[in-house]
């Protein structure tokens, strides 16, 4: 029996790019959606928020308007959402993409009750365009949507296998945490999620499970309650 009934899976854009770091890697996406399909077969209701960093990472210069740059990032998340949808539907997994900005020719507009109904019917729901507002990250969107759909936990799948006291790619002596409170994350300034997302999770008492996506099977391990990466609660 899985430990969680309904989860929000946050996948970074870079995770979808594989080793290329930019664009989309079919093989990587295929491995991730294999695990999502397995989760659905286990009876887990899966919602997804994906980042857009594999296509766009904010303003290219100080001249660019921040709001317009953020809107470009929202479009990047939609590309990733459609790629995940296509891969899942090729595997026979019913999927809906809901966008926070209306683009009805290619996806549904976000409606909370509709999203919950899809989940109850066993469909995967992918939320694109972040929260639909500039100045907010896709981490904040994941926390917001998780609270709205009453998710049991947020699964934060990253390129690093947990939360460290410093960047493990730079500091080989960085220490990994097994468990943290949200207040510790905020007071220590640990870069798990941005502070808005962290506060949202804390206020709504949503546990955050941070683990590495180097092995996509970690998604199933976490759902089954295995101790991987870092738990923030």
VMD Tcl script that draws the C-alpha trace (Angstrom):
set ca {
  {0.00 0.00 0.00}
  {1.40 3.43 -0.93}
  {1.94 5.82 1.97}
  {0.30 8.74 0.15}
  {-3.05 8.86 -1.65}
  {-2.72 12.17 -3.50}
  {0.59 13.85 -4.25}
  {1.99 16.86 -6.03}
  {5.10 15.98 -8.04}
  {7.31 18.98 -8.81}
  {9.69 18.28 -11.67}
  {12.30 20.85 -12.68}
  {12.66 21.73 -16.33}
  {16.32 20.73 -16.17}
  {15.30 17.23 -15.06}
  {13.41 16.81 -18.34}
  {16.46 17.86 -20.34}
  {18.64 14.99 -19.11}
  {22.37 15.43 -19.56}
  {21.85 18.02 -22.31}
  {20.65 20.51 -19.64}
  {18.52 22.28 -22.28}
  {15.53 21.27 -24.38}
  {13.82 17.91 -23.95}
  {15.34 14.44 -23.70}
  {12.90 11.75 -24.85}
  {14.67 8.96 -22.99}
  {14.66 10.89 -19.71}
  {10.99 11.85 -20.03}
  {10.14 8.24 -20.87}
  {11.80 6.99 -17.66}
  {9.96 9.57 -15.55}
  {6.54 8.84 -17.08}
  {7.11 5.08 -16.61}
  {7.24 5.75 -12.87}
  {4.21 8.05 -12.95}
  {2.27 5.30 -14.75}
  {3.36 2.85 -12.04}
  {2.19 5.28 -9.35}
  {-1.24 5.56 -10.99}
  {-1.47 1.74 -11.15}
  {-0.76 1.70 -7.39}
  {-3.83 3.90 -6.89}
  {-1.98 7.15 -6.20}
  {-3.59 10.34 -7.51}
  {-0.80 12.29 -9.20}
  {-0.71 16.01 -9.95}
  {2.38 17.56 -11.54}
  {3.90 21.01 -11.75}
  {6.93 21.34 -14.01}
  {9.44 24.13 -14.25}
  {10.63 25.72 -17.48}
  {14.35 26.19 -16.88}
  {15.33 23.87 -19.74}
  {13.96 26.53 -22.13}
  {13.92 29.83 -20.25}
  {15.49 31.10 -17.04}
  {14.21 34.63 -16.59}
  {15.42 37.88 -18.06}
  {18.29 37.77 -20.52}
  {19.26 41.33 -19.56}
  {18.28 44.10 -17.16}
  {16.59 45.84 -20.10}
  {13.96 43.12 -20.42}
  {10.71 43.73 -18.60}
  {10.41 41.28 -15.66}
  {6.71 40.64 -16.19}
  {7.21 39.80 -19.86}
  {10.17 37.54 -19.02}
  {8.03 35.67 -16.49}
  {5.27 35.24 -19.07}
  {7.86 33.69 -21.40}
  {8.77 31.30 -18.59}
  {5.12 30.33 -18.23}
  {5.04 29.40 -21.91}
  {8.16 27.27 -21.37}
  {6.38 25.29 -18.62}
  {3.51 24.65 -21.03}
  {5.89 23.07 -23.55}
  {7.14 20.74 -20.81}
  {3.60 19.94 -19.64}
  {2.55 18.95 -23.17}
  {5.66 16.78 -23.55}
  {4.83 14.93 -20.32}
  {1.20 14.57 -21.42}
  {2.22 13.12 -24.77}
  {4.56 10.58 -23.16}
  {1.96 9.54 -20.57}
  {-0.84 9.16 -23.11}
  {1.40 7.00 -25.32}
  {1.54 4.70 -22.28}
  {-2.26 4.67 -21.91}
  {-2.35 7.04 -18.92}
  {-5.26 9.50 -19.12}
  {-3.86 12.98 -18.63}
  {-5.12 16.56 -18.50}
  {-3.06 19.72 -18.80}
  {-4.52 22.76 -17.03}
  {-2.99 26.18 -17.60}
  {-3.14 29.18 -15.28}
  {-3.31 31.42 -18.38}
  {-6.07 30.65 -20.85}
  {-4.95 28.83 -24.01}
  {-8.03 26.76 -24.65}
  {-6.99 25.43 -28.05}
  {-4.31 23.28 -26.41}
  {-5.27 22.81 -22.74}
  {-7.97 23.32 -20.13}
  {-7.96 26.46 -18.03}
  {-7.24 25.79 -14.37}
  {-10.41 25.07 -12.40}
  {-9.84 23.60 -8.96}
  {-12.98 21.44 -8.78}
  {-12.36 20.08 -12.27}
  {-8.76 19.22 -11.39}
  {-9.87 17.32 -8.26}
  {-12.49 15.44 -10.28}
  {-9.86 14.39 -12.82}
  {-7.66 13.11 -10.00}
  {-10.54 11.17 -8.45}
  {-11.10 9.50 -11.83}
  {-7.47 8.36 -11.92}
  {-6.25 10.93 -14.43}
  {-2.89 12.64 -14.07}
  {-3.27 16.43 -13.95}
  {-0.38 18.61 -15.10}
  {-0.52 22.26 -14.06}
  {1.26 24.64 -16.44}
  {2.03 28.39 -16.44}
  {2.96 28.38 -12.77}
  {0.43 30.33 -10.72}
  {-0.34 32.55 -13.71}
  {1.27 35.52 -11.97}
  {4.69 37.11 -12.58}
  {7.15 37.34 -9.66}
  {6.12 33.88 -8.42}
  {8.14 30.74 -9.10}
  {6.90 27.31 -10.16}
  {7.87 26.16 -6.64}
  {5.25 28.55 -5.29}
  {2.79 27.25 -7.90}
  {3.44 23.68 -6.73}
  {2.82 24.65 -3.09}
  {-0.31 26.63 -4.01}
  {-1.84 23.89 -6.16}
  {-0.93 21.24 -3.58}
  {-2.84 23.20 -0.94}
  {-5.79 23.75 -3.28}
  {-6.18 20.08 -4.19}
  {-5.50 18.85 -0.62}
  {-2.37 16.89 -1.57}
  {-0.90 14.64 1.13}
  {2.67 15.62 0.21}
  {4.82 17.44 -2.31}
  {7.46 15.32 -4.02}
  {10.31 17.62 -5.04}
  {12.32 15.71 -7.64}
  {15.66 17.46 -8.19}
  {19.09 16.97 -9.70}
  {20.47 16.76 -6.12}
  {19.59 13.86 -3.80}
  {18.34 15.96 -0.88}
  {18.89 19.18 1.07}
  {22.46 20.12 2.03}
  {23.91 22.85 4.25}
  {25.75 24.18 1.17}
  {25.93 23.40 -2.54}
  {27.31 19.82 -2.84}
  {28.43 20.55 -6.41}
  {30.78 23.22 -5.07}
  {31.58 22.02 -1.54}
  {32.56 18.34 -1.33}
  {32.17 18.52 2.48}
  {28.52 19.63 2.29}
  {26.35 17.83 4.84}
  {22.98 16.36 3.85}
  {19.97 16.67 6.16}
  {17.64 13.70 6.66}
  {14.88 15.80 8.22}
  {14.18 19.50 8.67}
  {11.35 21.74 9.80}
  {10.10 24.49 7.49}
  {11.22 27.06 10.07}
  {14.76 25.66 9.94}
  {14.73 25.93 6.15}
  {13.67 29.58 6.36}
  {16.02 30.59 9.21}
  {19.05 28.87 7.67}
  {18.25 30.25 4.21}
  {18.46 26.78 2.66}
  {17.65 26.78 -1.03}
  {14.98 24.06 -1.05}
  {12.15 26.15 -2.44}
  {11.83 29.91 -2.46}
  {10.64 31.49 0.80}
  {7.09 32.10 -0.48}
  {6.66 28.43 -1.39}
  {8.23 27.30 1.89}
  {5.88 29.52 3.91}
  {2.85 28.24 1.97}
  {3.79 24.63 2.76}
  {4.39 25.48 6.42}
  {1.10 27.35 6.80}
  {-0.85 24.49 5.20}
  {1.10 21.69 6.94}
  {2.11 19.94 3.70}
  {5.19 17.68 4.05}
  {7.89 18.13 1.42}
  {9.94 15.15 0.23}
  {13.15 16.19 -1.54}
  {14.98 13.48 -3.47}
  {17.15 12.92 -6.52}
  {15.69 12.10 -9.91}
  {18.93 10.51 -11.16}
  {17.03 7.24 -10.69}
  {13.36 7.87 -11.62}
  {12.36 4.77 -9.60}
  {12.92 6.96 -6.53}
  {9.41 8.33 -7.17}
  {7.89 4.92 -6.37}
  {10.26 4.36 -3.44}
  {9.16 7.64 -1.86}
  {5.48 6.85 -2.44}
  {6.00 3.54 -0.65}
  {7.40 5.35 2.37}
  {11.12 4.63 1.89}
  {13.43 7.14 3.58}
  {15.13 8.92 0.70}
  {16.67 12.36 0.49}
  {15.31 14.93 2.93}
  {11.89 15.32 4.55}
  {10.73 18.83 5.43}
  {7.68 19.14 7.66}
}
mol new
graphics top color blue
foreach p $ca { graphics top sphere $p radius 0.5 }
foreach p [lrange $ca 0 end-1] q [lrange $ca 1 end] { graphics top cylinder $p $q radius 0.2 }
display resetview
